[in-house]
């Protein structure tokens, strides 16, 4: 029997709520699978999709397996035999997601599989379809994206001259029709610290019980607050290599704040001309705060 399989998976944020999906086609027959996890990663969802698809095959088959995950495709075709030979270790350390890789390896040995990488969102109809199915699965358990009534918006920006050097932060707070502006400066700091400090200071000006949408252009702040912080907490504020994370004092302060209030994180991307006026104003405040050190 020859089977065509397409799989996809993802988490939002990463790590966060996850969903996966698989489409299996053999002749005129089609089978669709999907699933979710409350807290997981993109890579684990990609692996779980592959495992679930192969587990659905009732007998040894010839399989054309399509995935847009290079992590899965390269792992199973280029690296896995080395991992097996080395006791599932790489450079002396156990490989990530070893439990799923072991399961996928055992299943893949039962079939004759051509592992094919397909570029995501490139017009492949089945890839696009399985992507939608995985997203629908994830959204089925995701919190509603509707902002609560009366939410306060905080636009936060940081600036630094020299990095390290003198720095400033600026925030614009919108409460309905009212707008407030705040800023501050530090004699010697970094851009990342100013981006973080602006967020923390901005939140301090809004009552704890009031829901907040925090808008930033900083990838460091956004990814840290929505993705990386979960792992940092588990590892006692250390990176994967065992070194203490940068700006630990500010991240721990933000972590405490996040534990007692509702924050909707938003990252603004794109050309400068498309940046929200609130962010542009916050950026100007941060730059003006640097004046005293000029």
C-alpha positions in Angstrom: 0.0 0.0 0.0 1.3 3.5 -0.9 0.3 6.3 1.4 0.7 10.0 1.2 1.0 11.8 4.5 1.1 15.5 5.3 1.6 16.7 8.9 2.0 20.0 10.8 2.2 21.2 14.3 2.8 24.3 16.4 2.5 26.1 19.7 1.5 29.7 20.5 3.4 31.0 22.3 6.3 28.6 22.0 6.3 27.0 24.5 2.6 27.3 25.1 -0.8 25.9 23.9 -0.1 23.4 21.1 -2.0 21.7 18.2 -1.1 19.2 15.5 -2.7 17.6 12.5 -2.1 14.9 9.9 -3.7 14.0 6.6 -3.3 10.4 5.2 -4.3 9.6 1.7 -4.3 6.2 0.0 -6.1 5.9 -3.3 -9.6 7.3 -2.8 -9.4 7.0 1.0 -8.5 9.9 3.3 -8.0 10.0 7.1 -7.6 13.3 9.1 -6.2 13.3 12.6 -5.6 16.2 15.0 -4.8 16.8 18.7 -3.8 19.3 21.3 -1.6 19.8 24.4 -2.0 22.4 27.0 1.7 23.3 27.3 4.3 22.2 24.7 6.6 23.4 21.9 6.5 23.7 18.1 9.0 20.9 17.7 7.1 18.5 20.0 3.9 19.2 18.1 5.7 18.5 14.8 7.0 15.2 16.1 3.7 14.3 17.7 1.9 14.8 14.3 4.4 12.5 12.6 4.1 9.8 15.3 0.3 9.9 15.3 0.2 9.7 11.5 2.5 6.6 11.3 0.7 5.0 14.3 -2.5 5.1 12.2 -1.0 2.8 9.6 -2.3 -0.8 10.2 0.4 -2.6 8.2 3.8 -1.9 6.6 3.5 0.7 3.9 5.3 2.7 1.3 5.0 6.3 2.5 5.5 9.7 0.9 5.8 11.8 4.1 5.5 15.6 3.6 6.5 18.0 6.4 7.4 21.7 6.5 9.5 21.1 9.6 13.2 20.8 8.8 13.7 19.8 12.5 11.7 16.6 11.7 12.9 16.0 8.2 16.6 16.5 8.8 16.5 14.8 12.2 15.0 11.6 10.8 17.1 11.5 7.6 20.5 12.9 8.7 20.9 12.7 12.5 18.9 10.0 14.0 21.2 7.1 13.2 24.0 8.9 15.0 21.8 9.6 18.0 20.9 5.9 18.2 24.6 4.8 17.9 25.5 7.4 20.7 22.7 6.2 23.1 20.4 9.1 22.1 23.0 11.7 23.1 24.7 14.5 21.3 28.0 15.9 22.6 27.4 13.9 25.8 24.0 15.4 26.5 20.6 13.7 25.9 19.0 15.1 22.8 15.9 17.3 23.1 12.5 15.5 22.9 14.2 12.1 23.2 11.0 10.4 24.2 9.3 11.4 20.9 12.3 10.7 18.8 12.5 7.2 20.1 8.9 6.6 19.4 9.2 8.1 15.9 12.3 6.0 15.1 10.5 2.8 16.1 7.5 3.5 14.0 9.6 4.7 11.0 11.5 1.4 10.9 8.2 -0.5 10.2 7.7 1.3 6.8 9.5 2.3 3.7 9.3 6.1 4.0 10.4 8.9 1.7 10.8 12.0 4.0 10.0 15.0 1.9 10.4 18.6 3.1 7.9 21.1 1.7 8.2 24.8 2.1 5.4 26.1 4.3 2.8 28.5 2.8 4.2 28.0 -0.7 1.0 27.0 -2.4 1.0 23.2 -1.7 -2.7 22.6 -1.1 -2.4 19.8 1.4 0.3 21.6 3.3 -1.9 24.6 3.6 -4.8 22.5 4.6 -2.9 20.6 7.4 -1.6 23.9 8.6 -5.2 25.2 9.0 -6.2 21.9 10.8 -3.3 22.2 13.3 -4.1 25.8 14.0 -7.8 25.0 14.4 -6.9 22.3 16.9 -4.7 24.7 18.9 -7.4 27.4 18.9 -10.0 24.9 20.2 -8.3 25.1 23.6 -6.8 28.6 23.3 -8.1 31.5 25.4 -10.4 33.8 23.5 -8.4 36.6 21.9 -11.1 39.2 22.6 -9.7 42.0 24.7 -11.7 42.6 27.9 -13.7 45.8 28.1 -11.9 48.6 29.8 -8.4 47.3 28.9 -5.6 49.8 29.3 -2.9 50.0 26.6 0.7 50.6 27.4 3.1 51.5 24.6 6.7 51.1 25.7 10.0 51.9 24.1 13.7 52.0 25.2 16.7 53.7 23.8 20.5 53.6 24.5 23.4 55.6 23.3 26.4 53.3 23.0 24.9 50.0 24.3 26.2 50.0 27.0 25.9 53.7 27.5 23.3 56.3 28.8 19.8 55.0 28.3 16.2 56.1 28.5 12.7 54.6 28.5 9.4 56.1 27.6 5.8 54.9 28.0 2.4 56.1 26.7 -0.6 54.9 28.6 -4.1 55.0 27.0 -7.0 54.8 29.4 -10.1 55.3 27.3 -10.0 58.9 26.1 -7.1 59.8 28.5 -3.4 59.5 27.7 -0.5 59.7 30.1 3.2 59.9 29.4 6.2 58.8 31.5 9.9 58.5 31.0 13.1 58.0 32.8 16.9 57.6 32.3 19.9 55.7 33.5 23.5 56.9 33.3 25.0 53.6 32.0 22.9 50.7 30.7 21.9 48.6 27.6 19.1 48.8 25.2 17.5 45.6 26.4 17.5 46.8 30.0 15.8 50.0 28.9 13.1 48.1 27.0 12.5 45.9 30.0 12.5 48.8 32.5 10.0 50.7 30.4 7.6 47.8 30.5 8.0 47.4 34.3 7.7 51.2 35.0 4.7 51.4 32.7 2.9 48.6 34.5 3.5 50.3 37.8 1.3 53.3 36.8 -1.7 51.1 36.3 -3.8 49.5 39.1 -3.1 45.8 39.4 -6.7 44.7 38.9 -6.9 46.5 35.6 -6.3 44.3 32.5 -3.4 45.7 30.3 -2.4 45.3 26.7 1.4 45.8 26.5 2.7 46.9 23.1 6.4 46.8 22.4 8.7 46.6 19.3 11.3 44.7 21.3 11.7 41.0 20.2 13.8 40.5 23.4 10.9 41.6 25.6 8.1 40.0 23.7 9.8 36.6 23.3 11.1 36.7 26.8 7.7 37.4 28.3 5.7 35.0 26.2 8.2 32.1 25.5 11.6 32.1 27.3 10.5 33.0 30.8 8.8 29.6 31.3 12.1 27.7 30.8 14.0 30.3 32.9 11.7 29.7 35.8 12.1 25.9 35.6 15.9 26.2 35.4 16.1 28.7 38.3 16.7 31.7 36.0 19.5 30.0 34.0 20.0 29.5 30.3 20.3 26.0 28.9 24.1 26.2 29.2 23.8 26.8 32.9 24.7 30.4 32.9 22.5 33.0 34.6 20.3 34.9 32.2 21.1 38.5 31.5 19.1 41.2 33.3 17.9 38.7 35.9 16.8 41.4 38.3 14.4 42.9 35.8 13.1 39.6 34.6 12.4 38.4 38.1 10.6 41.7 38.8 8.5 41.4 35.7 7.8 37.7 36.5 6.3 38.8 39.9 4.2 41.4 38.2 2.9 38.9 35.6 1.9 36.6 38.4 -0.6 39.0 39.8 -2.2 40.7 36.8 -3.6 40.1 33.4 -1.3 41.2 30.5 -2.0 40.8 26.8 1.4 41.0 25.0 1.6 42.5 21.5 4.7 43.0 19.3 4.6 45.6 16.6 6.7 44.8 13.6 7.2 46.3 10.1 8.6 49.5 8.6 9.0 52.5 10.9 6.4 54.4 8.9 3.8 51.8 9.9 4.5 51.9 13.7 1.5 52.9 15.9 1.6 56.6 16.9 1.6 55.5 20.5 4.9 53.6 20.0 6.4 56.5 18.0 5.5 58.8 20.9 7.0 56.4 23.5 10.2 56.2 21.4 10.5 60.0 21.3 10.1 60.1 25.1 12.9 57.6 25.5 15.2 59.6 23.3 14.4 62.9 25.0 15.2 61.2 28.4 18.8 60.8 27.1 19.2 64.6 26.7 20.6 65.1 30.2 23.6 62.8 29.3 24.4 64.5 26.0 
